[in-house]
Amino acid sequence: MSTRELEAELFGRRTNFQYSETWVGYALFGLRVVMGWTLFYAGITKVLDPKWSAEGFLLHAIPEGNPFGGVWATMANEWLWLIDPLNQWGLTLVGLALLAGAFVRWSAFWGAVMMLFYWAASLPLENGLVIDDHVVYAMLLFGLGAFGAGRILGLDEFLEDAAFVKNNRWLRYLMG
């Protein structure tokens, strides 16, 4: 089992530690698949339910005292035609991309954006001051993108070798 040493400056302080490449690989692959399934399942159940809509949540489930209360009501009353498919298909496609390991950075970014919207809709938090499961998911997605987890048993490993990607290097920022 190969180990490496990471040396980095975090928050102005130098740090270094050893880690196992093998176990980090398993951990990142596992986290990517679990997060992918979580998002895919949440999305596909909404896509397959013709009666599903975010309207009920936006109008009746936002906690009292939410600092963005008017935004959610406006979304429910004027933007539902856009909010419903973005929610359904956003969750489904981000989850599918994570499961396949394709365009992981791009998908993880948009998944984190969705989680931050869900977090904002949960304010004020019932349990906790700032952190809830949506923040945890957003940070996990950030980590998957930062590590380029799509290269670990994912399609990004192969896509980055494609001639089209090699000729358009900017596409690598969406993969990994």
C-alpha positions in Angstrom: 0.0 0.0 0.0 1.5 3.3 -1.1 1.6 6.3 1.2 2.3 9.9 0.5 2.9 13.0 2.5 0.8 16.1 2.0 2.4 19.4 2.7 0.1 22.4 2.5 -0.5 25.8 3.9 -4.0 26.0 5.3 -5.3 29.2 6.9 -1.8 30.6 7.0 -0.4 27.6 8.8 1.9 24.9 7.4 0.7 21.4 7.9 1.8 18.0 6.7 0.6 14.4 7.2 1.0 11.0 5.6 -2.0 9.3 4.0 -2.6 6.0 2.2 -3.4 6.6 -1.5 -5.3 3.3 -1.6 -7.6 4.1 1.2 -8.1 7.7 0.0 -9.1 6.2 -3.4 -11.6 3.9 -1.8 -13.0 6.6 0.3 -13.4 9.1 -2.5 -15.0 6.4 -4.8 -17.4 5.4 -2.0 -18.3 9.0 -1.1 -19.0 9.8 -4.8 -21.2 6.7 -5.3 -23.1 7.3 -2.1 -23.7 11.0 -2.8 -24.5 10.2 -6.4 -27.2 7.7 -5.3 -28.6 10.0 -2.7 -29.1 12.8 -5.3 -30.2 10.5 -8.1 -32.8 8.8 -6.0 -34.1 12.1 -4.6 -34.4 13.4 -8.2 -35.8 10.4 -10.1 -38.6 9.9 -7.6 -39.7 13.5 -8.3 -39.3 13.0 -12.1 -41.4 9.8 -12.0 -44.2 11.3 -9.8 -46.5 13.4 -12.1 -48.1 15.1 -9.1 -44.8 16.2 -7.5 -44.2 19.9 -7.2 -42.0 22.1 -5.0 -45.0 24.5 -4.5 -46.2 22.9 -1.2 -42.8 23.1 0.3 -42.1 26.6 -0.8 -45.5 27.9 0.5 -46.0 25.8 3.6 -42.8 24.2 4.9 -40.4 27.2 5.1 -39.7 27.9 8.8 -41.2 31.0 10.2 -38.6 33.7 10.4 -36.7 32.6 7.3 -34.7 35.6 6.2 -35.6 34.8 2.5 -39.3 34.2 3.1 -40.5 36.4 0.2 -38.1 34.7 -2.2 -39.6 31.3 -1.7 -43.2 32.6 -2.0 -42.2 34.3 -5.3 -40.6 31.1 -6.6 -43.8 29.2 -5.8 -46.2 31.8 -7.3 -44.2 33.0 -10.3 -41.3 30.7 -11.1 -42.7 27.2 -10.4 -42.6 26.4 -14.1 -38.8 26.7 -13.8 -38.2 25.6 -10.2 -39.9 22.2 -10.5 -37.9 20.9 -13.5 -34.7 22.4 -12.2 -35.2 20.6 -8.9 -36.3 17.3 -10.5 -33.7 17.1 -13.2 -30.9 18.9 -11.4 -31.0 16.3 -8.6 -31.3 13.4 -11.1 -28.6 14.5 -13.5 -26.1 15.5 -10.8 -26.6 12.2 -9.1 -26.3 10.3 -12.4 -23.1 12.2 -13.2 -21.6 11.4 -9.8 -22.6 7.7 -10.1 -20.9 7.5 -13.5 -18.0 9.7 -12.5 -18.6 12.0 -15.5 -18.1 15.8 -15.4 -17.7 15.5 -11.6 -16.4 19.0 -10.9 -19.2 20.6 -12.9 -21.8 18.3 -11.3 -20.4 18.7 -7.8 -20.5 22.5 -8.2 -24.2 22.6 -9.2 -25.1 20.0 -6.6 -23.5 22.2 -3.9 -25.4 25.2 -5.2 -28.7 23.2 -4.9 -27.7 22.2 -1.3 -27.0 25.8 -0.4 -30.5 26.8 -1.7 -32.0 24.0 0.4 -30.0 25.2 3.4 -31.3 28.7 2.9 -34.8 27.5 2.8 -34.3 25.7 6.1 -33.3 28.8 8.0 -33.6 29.3 10.9 -32.3 25.8 11.6 -34.2 23.8 14.1 -31.2 21.8 15.2 -27.9 23.7 15.1 -26.9 27.3 14.5 -25.4 27.2 11.0 -24.6 23.6 10.0 -27.2 21.1 8.9 -27.2 18.1 6.4 -27.3 20.4 3.4 -24.0 22.1 4.4 -22.5 18.7 5.0 -23.6 17.6 1.5 -22.3 20.8 -0.1 -18.9 20.4 1.6 -18.8 16.7 0.5 -19.5 17.8 -3.0 -16.8 20.4 -2.8 -14.4 17.8 -1.7 -15.3 15.4 -4.5 -14.7 18.1 -7.1 -11.5 19.3 -5.5 -10.1 15.8 -5.5 -11.2 15.1 -9.0 -13.1 12.0 -7.8 -14.4 11.3 -11.3 -11.0 10.0 -12.2 -11.3 7.2 -9.7 -13.2 4.4 -11.4 -15.2 6.9 -13.3 -15.7 8.1 -16.9 -13.7 11.3 -16.4 -10.5 9.2 -16.4 -11.4 8.2 -20.0 -13.0 11.4 -21.1 -9.8 13.4 -20.3 -7.9 11.2 -22.8 -10.3 11.9 -25.6 -9.0 14.0 -28.5 -11.8 16.5 -28.2 -10.9 17.2 -24.6 -7.2 17.3 -25.4 -7.9 19.9 -28.1 -10.2 21.9 -25.7 -8.2 21.9 -22.5 -10.7 24.1 -20.7 -13.1 21.1 -20.6 -10.8 19.5 -18.0 -12.0 22.1 -15.5 -15.5 20.4 -15.7 -14.1 16.9 -15.2 -12.2 15.2 -12.5 
